[in-house]
Amino acid sequence: MTTARISGAVWTALAIVYLVWGSTYLGIRVVVETMPPFLSAAARFVVAGLVLAALLAWRHGPGVLKVTRAQLASAVVVGVLLLLGGNGLVVLAETTVPSGLAALLIAVVPAWVVLLRTAFGERPGPGAYAGVLLGLAGLAVLTLPGLSGEVRIGGVLTVIVATLMWSAGSFSSSRIPMPRNPFTASAYEMVAGGLACLVVGLTRGEQRGLDLSAVSARSWTALGYLIVFGSLIAFTAYAWLLQTAPLSLVATYAYVNPVVAVLLGRLVLDEALTWPIAVGGTVVVAGVWLIVRTERRGASAEPADPAPRPLHRGQTPTRSSGPTV
C-alpha cells in the first residue's frame, strides 16, 4: 500500500470510524435524555436495517437479500445478542452511567472474546492473555464502588453484562452459518435486534406516557445521527477499510474509540473525569492494545485471506471474524 493511498481515502475512512463510532456513546446519552431506552434503540436499528436492505436491493437487486433458513436464524440470534443484549443494555445503562465511562467499560470486550476462544480450544498466545489480565485489572478499577464517582453500581453492572452479550454475539457469528454477504447479514441483524428491543421496550411499559412532542430536538437529532452516521456511514467505511487497508491499521479503532468517547463526554456533556476513571481506562485500553497487537502478529503469520469479512465492534481483525454492525 502506497503512502498516498494511506494518507488519502484510507485515512479519511479511518477518521470516520474513529470519530463516529467513538461519538455514538455520546449520541446514546443524548437520546435517552428524553426518549425511552429500548424503544429508541428499536427505532434506530429497525430503520437502519430497512434502509440498508433497501440500498442493497437497489444496488445489487433483490436477490442479494436471499438467505437460507439456517443463515436467517443465525443472523437473528447474532442480532439479538449484539443489539438487544449488547447495545440495548448499554442504552439502558446510559440513563445513569456517563457515556465516557460506558465506552471504557465496553472496551474490555476483546478480553472476553479471548476467554471465549480459549474455552473452545483455541490458544491466542501469551500476549493476548497478558492483555486480558490488564483489561480485567482496569475493569476492576472502573467498577469498584465509589471509585468512579457518584455512579450507580447497577448501571455499571448492566454495561458489563452488555459486554458479555456482545462478546458472545461476536464470537458466535464466525462459527454459525451466516449470510455470505456481510452487508446482508448486518441488515437482518439490525432488523432482528431492533424488533427484539421493541418487544422488550413494550414489555417494560416504555410506551406508557410517551409523548413524542415532549422529546427534545437534540434527542431527535442524536437519534438521526446514530441511524445515519453510526449505523450506516461508519459501518460502510469500516467494511471498506477491511477490504482496502492493512488490518493492523484498522484494528486501532478498538482502543481509539474509548478515548474519543471520553473526550467528547467531557467536552460536550461536562462528564467528570476522575483519576480512577483515567487510570482504569488507561489500563483497559493498554490491555486492548496488547490483545490487538498479539492478534495482528498471529494474523500476519497465516496465509493471506483473499476476502476478509468485516468484524463486529469489539473483535480484533482475524481471518475467522464475522460481519459487523
ROLUM-26505 format. One record per residue (C-alpha): residue number from 1; x, y, z. Coordinates in nm, 4 decimals, padded with zeros to 6 digits. Last residue first. Layout:
+--------+----------+----------+----------+
| kolkol |        x |        y |        z |
+--------+----------+----------+----------+
|    NUM |        X |        Y |        Z |
...
+--------+----------+----------+----------+
***
This chain:
+--------+----------+----------+----------+
| kolkol |        x |        y |        z |
+--------+----------+----------+----------+
|    325 | -02.2828 | -00.3857 |  01.2633 |
|    324 | -02.0036 | -00.6142 |  01.1518 |
|    323 | -01.9749 | -00.9471 |  00.9820 |
|    322 | -01.7735 | -01.2389 |  01.1271 |
|    321 | -01.4083 | -01.2886 |  01.2075 |
|    320 | -01.2198 | -01.6086 |  01.1314 |
|    319 | -00.9290 | -01.4460 |  00.9461 |
|    318 | -00.8522 | -01.2141 |  01.2321 |
|    317 | -00.9230 | -00.8423 |  01.2810 |
|    316 | -00.9914 | -00.7815 |  01.6504 |
|    315 | -01.3485 | -00.8136 |  01.7666 |
|    314 | -01.5102 | -00.5481 |  01.9833 |
|    313 | -01.7122 | -00.3965 |  01.7048 |
|    312 | -01.8263 | -00.6828 |  01.4929 |
|    311 | -01.5948 | -00.7652 |  01.2114 |
|    310 | -01.5990 | -00.7360 |  00.8338 |
|    309 | -01.5147 | -01.0440 |  00.6256 |
|    308 | -01.1697 | -01.0917 |  00.4759 |
|    307 | -01.1753 | -01.1859 |  00.1057 |
|    306 | -00.8367 | -01.3007 | -00.0260 |
|    305 | -00.7253 | -01.4307 |  00.3157 |
|    304 | -00.3458 | -01.4174 |  00.3341 |
|    303 | -00.1724 | -01.7262 |  00.4701 |
|    302 | -00.1031 | -01.7031 |  00.8455 |
|    301 |  00.1944 | -01.5384 |  01.0204 |
|    300 |  00.0496 | -01.1889 |  00.9731 |
|    299 | -00.2655 | -01.2989 |  01.1550 |
|    298 | -00.0707 | -01.4075 |  01.4620 |
|    297 |  00.1178 | -01.0775 |  01.4730 |
|    296 | -00.2073 | -00.8824 |  01.4460 |
|    295 | -00.3701 | -01.0933 |  01.7155 |
|    294 | -00.0841 | -01.0122 |  01.9535 |
|    293 | -00.1006 | -00.6402 |  01.8771 |
|    292 | -00.4795 | -00.6372 |  01.9138 |
|    291 | -00.4542 | -00.8098 |  02.2523 |
|    290 | -00.1804 | -00.5709 |  02.3694 |
|    289 | -00.3772 | -00.2666 |  02.2563 |
|    288 | -00.6875 | -00.3964 |  02.4345 |
|    287 | -00.4868 | -00.4336 |  02.7556 |
|    286 | -00.3482 | -00.0819 |  02.7206 |
|    285 | -00.7019 |  00.0494 |  02.6654 |
|    284 | -00.8162 | -00.1215 |  02.9866 |
|    283 | -00.5177 |  00.0144 |  03.1841 |
|    282 | -00.5779 |  00.3684 |  03.0557 |
|    281 | -00.9465 |  00.3437 |  03.1430 |
|    280 | -00.8698 |  00.2318 |  03.4964 |
|    279 | -00.6237 |  00.5178 |  03.5453 |
|    278 | -00.8471 |  00.7872 |  03.3947 |
|    277 | -01.1613 |  00.6543 |  03.5631 |
|    276 | -00.9746 |  00.6282 |  03.8950 |
|    275 | -00.8379 |  00.9834 |  03.8466 |
|    274 | -01.1820 |  01.1344 |  03.7948 |
|    273 | -01.3075 |  01.2562 |  03.4568 |
|    272 | -01.6495 |  01.4044 |  03.5321 |
|    271 | -01.8805 |  01.4490 |  03.2362 |
|    270 | -01.9054 |  01.8045 |  03.1031 |
|    269 | -02.1624 |  01.6962 |  02.8432 |
|    268 | -01.9843 |  01.8221 |  02.5304 |
|    267 | -01.6167 |  01.8401 |  02.6297 |
|    266 | -01.6009 |  01.5615 |  02.8886 |
|    265 | -01.8270 |  01.3221 |  02.7025 |
|    264 | -01.6407 |  01.4009 |  02.3811 |
|    263 | -01.3032 |  01.3266 |  02.5425 |
|    262 | -01.4245 |  01.0009 |  02.6983 |
|    261 | -01.5828 |  00.8812 |  02.3726 |
|    260 | -01.2715 |  00.9638 |  02.1670 |
|    259 | -01.0543 |  00.7670 |  02.4105 |
|    258 | -01.2979 |  00.4745 |  02.4018 |
|    257 | -01.2942 |  00.4723 |  02.0176 |
|    256 | -00.9135 |  00.4771 |  01.9872 |
|    255 | -00.8574 |  00.1386 |  02.1550 |
|    254 | -01.0621 | -00.0838 |  01.9274 |
|    253 | -01.0291 |  00.1542 |  01.6318 |
|    252 | -00.6612 |  00.0550 |  01.6077 |
|    251 | -00.7634 | -00.2702 |  01.4398 |
|    250 | -00.7958 | -00.0959 |  01.1026 |
|    249 | -00.4222 | -00.0206 |  01.0959 |
|    248 | -00.3120 | -00.3750 |  01.1755 |
|    247 | -00.5667 | -00.4997 |  00.9240 |
|    246 | -00.3832 | -00.3147 |  00.6476 |
|    245 | -00.6288 | -00.1080 |  00.4415 |
|    244 | -00.8510 | -00.1989 |  00.1460 |
|    243 | -01.1023 | -00.4772 |  00.2146 |
|    242 | -01.1193 | -00.4159 |  00.5892 |
|    241 | -01.1320 | -00.0436 |  00.5215 |
|    240 | -01.4395 | -00.0832 |  00.3014 |
|    239 | -01.6287 | -00.2625 |  00.5804 |
|    238 | -01.5305 |  00.0134 |  00.8221 |
|    237 | -01.6393 |  00.2944 |  00.5901 |
|    236 | -01.9713 |  00.1207 |  00.5276 |
|    235 | -02.0297 |  00.0758 |  00.9014 |
|    234 | -01.9337 |  00.4371 |  00.9688 |
|    233 | -02.1884 |  00.5580 |  00.7129 |
|    232 | -02.4775 |  00.3265 |  00.8031 |
|    231 | -02.5239 |  00.2516 |  01.1737 |
|    230 | -02.3374 |  00.5366 |  01.3443 |
|    229 | -02.3740 |  00.8047 |  01.0754 |
|    228 | -02.7293 |  00.7667 |  00.9517 |
|    227 | -02.9073 |  00.5918 |  01.2383 |
|    226 | -02.6980 |  00.7291 |  01.5258 |
|    225 | -02.7148 |  01.0828 |  01.3849 |
|    224 | -03.0911 |  01.0595 |  01.3440 |
|    223 | -03.1200 |  00.9540 |  01.7077 |
|    222 | -02.8939 |  01.2424 |  01.8143 |
|    221 | -03.1060 |  01.4919 |  01.6214 |
|    220 | -03.4260 |  01.3580 |  01.7769 |
|    219 | -03.2641 |  01.3838 |  02.1217 |
|    218 | -03.1435 |  01.7369 |  02.0433 |
|    217 | -03.4912 |  01.8423 |  01.9373 |
|    216 | -03.6312 |  01.7309 |  02.2710 |
|    215 | -03.8978 |  01.4635 |  02.3029 |
|    214 | -04.2070 |  01.6187 |  02.4614 |
|    213 | -04.3987 |  01.6114 |  02.1332 |
|    212 | -04.3361 |  01.2377 |  02.1193 |
|    211 | -04.5316 |  01.1893 |  02.4400 |
|    210 | -04.4667 |  00.8503 |  02.5960 |
|    209 | -04.6946 |  00.8131 |  02.8975 |
|    208 | -04.6959 |  00.4392 |  02.8663 |
|    207 | -04.4819 |  00.3318 |  02.5681 |
|    206 | -04.1930 |  00.2327 |  02.7951 |
|    205 | -04.4102 | -00.0354 |  02.9504 |
|    204 | -04.1216 | -00.2744 |  03.0175 |
|    203 | -04.2873 | -00.5294 |  02.7898 |
|    202 | -04.3175 | -00.2617 |  02.5190 |
|    201 | -03.9455 | -00.1849 |  02.5465 |
|    200 | -03.8541 | -00.5543 |  02.5498 |
|    199 | -04.0594 | -00.6196 |  02.2354 |
|    198 | -03.9141 | -00.3141 |  02.0605 |
|    197 | -03.5585 | -00.4143 |  02.1536 |
|    196 | -03.6242 | -00.7549 |  01.9940 |
|    195 | -03.7551 | -00.5788 |  01.6832 |
|    194 | -03.4352 | -00.3736 |  01.6677 |
|    193 | -03.2160 | -00.6812 |  01.7074 |
|    192 | -03.3972 | -00.8594 |  01.4265 |
|    191 | -03.3897 | -00.5539 |  01.1960 |
|    190 | -03.0246 | -00.4850 |  01.2743 |
|    189 | -02.9160 | -00.8460 |  01.2327 |
|    188 | -03.1021 | -00.8829 |  00.9017 |
|    187 | -02.9331 | -00.5730 |  00.7599 |
|    186 | -02.5970 | -00.6801 |  00.9045 |
|    185 | -02.6134 | -01.0184 |  00.7329 |
|    184 | -02.6960 | -00.8557 |  00.4002 |
|    183 | -02.3996 | -00.6209 |  00.4402 |
|    182 | -02.1745 | -00.9142 |  00.5311 |
|    181 | -02.2678 | -01.1039 |  00.2113 |
|    180 | -02.2158 | -01.4730 |  00.2887 |
|    179 | -02.5216 | -01.4935 |  00.5143 |
|    178 | -02.4201 | -01.6545 |  00.8474 |
|    177 | -02.3889 | -02.0298 |  00.9080 |
|    176 | -02.2542 | -02.0440 |  01.2681 |
|    175 | -01.8985 | -02.0190 |  01.3946 |
|    174 | -01.7931 | -01.6688 |  01.2905 |
|    173 | -02.1024 | -01.5049 |  01.4382 |
|    172 | -02.0671 | -01.6986 |  01.7645 |
|    171 | -01.7738 | -01.4950 |  01.8927 |
|    170 | -01.9229 | -01.1561 |  01.8111 |
|    169 | -02.2586 | -01.2489 |  01.9629 |
|    168 | -02.0992 | -01.3919 |  02.2769 |
|    167 | -01.8754 | -01.0853 |  02.3094 |
|    166 | -02.1742 | -00.8527 |  02.2744 |
|    165 | -02.3602 | -01.0456 |  02.5438 |
|    164 | -02.0608 | -01.0316 |  02.7793 |
|    163 | -02.0105 | -00.6614 |  02.7093 |
|    162 | -02.3797 | -00.5969 |  02.7819 |
|    161 | -02.3495 | -00.7768 |  03.1165 |
|    160 | -02.0628 | -00.5370 |  03.1981 |
|    159 | -02.2771 | -00.2397 |  03.0931 |
|    158 | -02.5564 | -00.3541 |  03.3261 |
|    157 | -02.3030 | -00.3925 |  03.6078 |
|    156 | -02.2070 | -00.0256 |  03.5681 |
|    155 | -02.5718 |  00.0813 |  03.5705 |
|    154 | -02.6398 | -00.1167 |  03.8872 |
|    153 | -02.3293 |  00.0320 |  04.0505 |
|    152 | -02.4924 |  00.3719 |  04.0375 |
|    151 | -02.2367 |  00.6371 |  03.9503 |
|    150 | -02.1363 |  00.9009 |  04.2033 |
|    149 | -01.7664 |  00.8879 |  04.1228 |
|    148 | -01.5847 |  00.6031 |  03.9529 |
|    147 | -01.4021 |  00.4954 |  04.2662 |
|    146 | -01.7067 |  00.4760 |  04.4925 |
|    145 | -01.7772 |  00.1090 |  04.4437 |
|    144 | -01.5049 | -00.0676 |  04.2410 |
|    143 | -01.6220 | -00.0901 |  03.8807 |
|    142 | -01.3623 |  00.1170 |  03.6955 |
|    141 | -01.0693 | -00.0182 |  03.8968 |
|    140 | -01.1850 | -00.3769 |  03.8413 |
|    139 | -01.2241 | -00.3124 |  03.4680 |
|    138 | -00.8645 | -00.1899 |  03.4556 |
|    137 | -00.7489 | -00.5127 |  03.6138 |
|    136 | -00.9708 | -00.7095 |  03.3751 |
|    135 | -00.8133 | -00.5371 |  03.0761 |
|    134 | -00.4603 | -00.5879 |  03.2039 |
|    133 | -00.5242 | -00.9561 |  03.2683 |
|    132 | -00.6811 | -00.9955 |  02.9232 |
|    131 | -00.3855 | -00.8196 |  02.7617 |
|    130 | -00.1480 | -01.0623 |  02.9318 |
|    129 | -00.3626 | -01.3432 |  02.7932 |
|    128 | -00.3334 | -01.1970 |  02.4435 |
|    127 |  00.0447 | -01.1676 |  02.4765 |
|    126 |  00.0749 | -01.5259 |  02.5995 |
|    125 | -00.0987 | -01.6733 |  02.2931 |
|    124 | -00.4477 | -01.6981 |  02.1395 |
|    123 | -00.4772 | -02.0703 |  02.2153 |
|    122 | -00.8064 | -02.2037 |  02.0803 |
|    121 | -00.9956 | -02.4883 |  02.2461 |
|    120 | -01.3462 | -02.3523 |  02.2809 |
|    119 | -01.2882 | -02.2094 |  02.6292 |
|    118 | -00.9801 | -02.0315 |  02.4956 |
|    117 | -01.1852 | -01.8602 |  02.2254 |
|    116 | -01.4342 | -01.7491 |  02.4889 |
|    115 | -01.1510 | -01.6086 |  02.7007 |
|    114 | -01.0111 | -01.4158 |  02.4042 |
|    113 | -01.3598 | -01.2818 |  02.3267 |
|    112 | -01.3976 | -01.1633 |  02.6872 |
|    111 | -01.0711 | -00.9705 |  02.6573 |
|    110 | -01.1795 | -00.8177 |  02.3240 |
|    109 | -01.4937 | -00.6828 |  02.5023 |
|    108 | -01.2934 | -00.4814 |  02.7614 |
|    107 | -01.3544 | -00.1582 |  02.5668 |
|    106 | -01.7174 | -00.1731 |  02.6782 |
|    105 | -01.6233 | -00.0490 |  03.0247 |
|    104 | -01.4264 |  00.2390 |  02.8757 |
|    103 | -01.7182 |  00.3337 |  02.6499 |
|    102 | -01.9636 |  00.3269 |  02.9406 |
|    101 | -01.7317 |  00.5513 |  03.1448 |
|    100 | -01.7230 |  00.8040 |  02.8629 |
|     99 | -02.1013 |  00.7991 |  02.8147 |
|     98 | -02.1742 |  00.8684 |  03.1801 |
|     97 | -02.3844 |  00.5951 |  03.3505 |
|     96 | -02.7419 |  00.6607 |  03.4711 |
|     95 | -02.9623 |  00.6595 |  03.1573 |
|     94 | -02.6517 |  00.5247 |  02.9891 |
|     93 | -02.7242 |  00.1830 |  03.1345 |
|     92 | -03.0405 |  00.1369 |  02.9278 |
|     91 | -02.8596 |  00.2326 |  02.6067 |
|     90 | -02.5784 | -00.0057 |  02.7005 |
|     89 | -02.8329 | -00.2802 |  02.7640 |
|     88 | -02.9748 | -00.2301 |  02.4164 |
|     87 | -02.6281 | -00.2299 |  02.2572 |
|     86 | -02.5188 | -00.5683 |  02.3839 |
|     85 | -02.8143 | -00.7849 |  02.4794 |
|     84 | -03.0578 | -00.6281 |  02.2351 |
|     83 | -02.8204 | -00.5295 |  01.9556 |
|     82 | -02.5441 | -00.7858 |  01.9803 |
|     81 | -02.7168 | -01.0942 |  02.1192 |
|     80 | -03.0422 | -01.0288 |  01.9321 |
|     79 | -02.8608 | -00.9628 |  01.6047 |
|     78 | -02.6450 | -01.2738 |  01.6458 |
|     77 | -02.9500 | -01.4924 |  01.7003 |
|     76 | -03.1406 | -01.3309 |  01.4117 |
|     75 | -02.8437 | -01.3634 |  01.1765 |
|     74 | -02.8103 | -01.7307 |  01.2685 |
|     73 | -03.1798 | -01.7957 |  01.2032 |
|     72 | -03.1536 | -01.6208 |  00.8654 |
|     71 | -02.8482 | -01.8249 |  00.7710 |
|     70 | -03.0188 | -02.1506 |  00.8723 |
|     69 | -03.3329 | -02.0591 |  00.6804 |
|     68 | -03.1260 | -01.9851 |  00.3717 |
|     67 | -03.0643 | -01.6321 |  00.2503 |
|     66 | -03.1876 | -01.4084 | -00.0337 |
|     65 | -03.1200 | -01.0390 |  00.0310 |
|     64 | -02.8804 | -01.0048 | -00.2637 |
|     63 | -03.1543 | -01.1423 | -00.4888 |
|     62 | -03.3479 | -00.8164 | -00.4578 |
|     61 | -03.1054 | -00.6437 | -00.6994 |
|     60 | -02.7474 | -00.5273 | -00.6442 |
|     59 | -02.7712 | -00.1513 | -00.5866 |
|     58 | -03.1446 | -00.1109 | -00.5238 |
|     57 | -03.1700 | -00.4323 | -00.3202 |
|     56 | -02.8634 | -00.3348 | -00.1163 |
|     55 | -02.9936 |  00.0165 | -00.0584 |
|     54 | -03.3322 | -00.1176 |  00.0509 |
|     53 | -03.1682 | -00.3636 |  00.2933 |
|     52 | -02.9542 | -00.0843 |  00.4396 |
|     51 | -03.2594 |  00.1379 |  00.4825 |
|     50 | -03.4508 | -00.1454 |  00.6480 |
|     49 | -03.1655 | -00.2188 |  00.8877 |
|     48 | -03.1119 |  00.1476 |  00.9768 |
|     47 | -03.4834 |  00.1983 |  01.0459 |
|     46 | -03.5105 | -00.1181 |  01.2552 |
|     45 | -03.1848 | -00.0386 |  01.4346 |
|     44 | -03.2528 |  00.3171 |  01.5425 |
|     43 | -03.6226 |  00.2782 |  01.6170 |
|     42 | -03.5579 | -00.0240 |  01.8365 |
|     41 | -03.2794 |  00.1571 |  02.0231 |
|     40 | -03.5216 |  00.4436 |  02.0920 |
|     39 | -03.7827 |  00.1962 |  02.2141 |
|     38 | -03.5257 |  00.0257 |  02.4368 |
|     37 | -03.4013 |  00.3420 |  02.6069 |
|     36 | -03.7110 |  00.5617 |  02.6471 |
|     35 | -03.6527 |  00.9061 |  02.4915 |
|     34 | -03.5957 |  01.2419 |  02.6651 |
|     33 | -03.2368 |  01.2283 |  02.7944 |
|     32 | -03.2052 |  00.8820 |  02.6421 |
|     31 | -03.1066 |  01.0277 |  02.3040 |
|     30 | -02.8306 |  01.2487 |  02.4480 |
|     29 | -02.6546 |  00.9552 |  02.6183 |
|     28 | -02.6912 |  00.7471 |  02.3036 |
|     27 | -02.5255 |  01.0197 |  02.0959 |
|     26 | -02.2361 |  01.0483 |  02.3421 |
|     25 | -02.1788 |  00.6740 |  02.3183 |
|     24 | -02.2065 |  00.7017 |  01.9386 |
|     23 | -01.9180 |  00.9517 |  01.9344 |
|     22 | -01.6370 |  00.6961 |  01.9302 |
|     21 | -01.8090 |  00.5142 |  01.6458 |
|     20 | -01.8277 |  00.8410 |  01.4533 |
|     19 | -01.4835 |  00.9756 |  01.5393 |
|     18 | -01.2603 |  00.6725 |  01.4940 |
|     17 | -01.4647 |  00.5094 |  01.2163 |
|     16 | -01.4841 |  00.8359 |  01.0216 |
|     15 | -01.1126 |  00.9010 |  01.0771 |
|     14 | -01.0395 |  00.5544 |  00.9380 |
|     13 | -01.2408 |  00.6332 |  00.6250 |
|     12 | -01.0486 |  00.9570 |  00.5744 |
|     11 | -00.7174 |  00.7866 |  00.6471 |
|     10 | -00.7914 |  00.5234 |  00.3853 |
|      9 | -00.9104 |  00.7755 |  00.1276 |
|      8 | -00.5901 |  00.9786 |  00.1349 |
|      7 | -00.2855 |  00.9352 |  00.3552 |
|      6 | -00.2870 |  00.5581 |  00.3220 |
|      5 | -00.3199 |  00.5702 | -00.0546 |
|      4 | -00.0505 |  00.8346 | -00.0882 |
|      3 |  00.1876 |  00.6298 |  00.1263 |
|      2 |  00.1446 |  00.3334 | -00.1046 |
|      1 |  00.0000 |  00.0000 |  00.0000 |
+--------+----------+----------+----------+
***
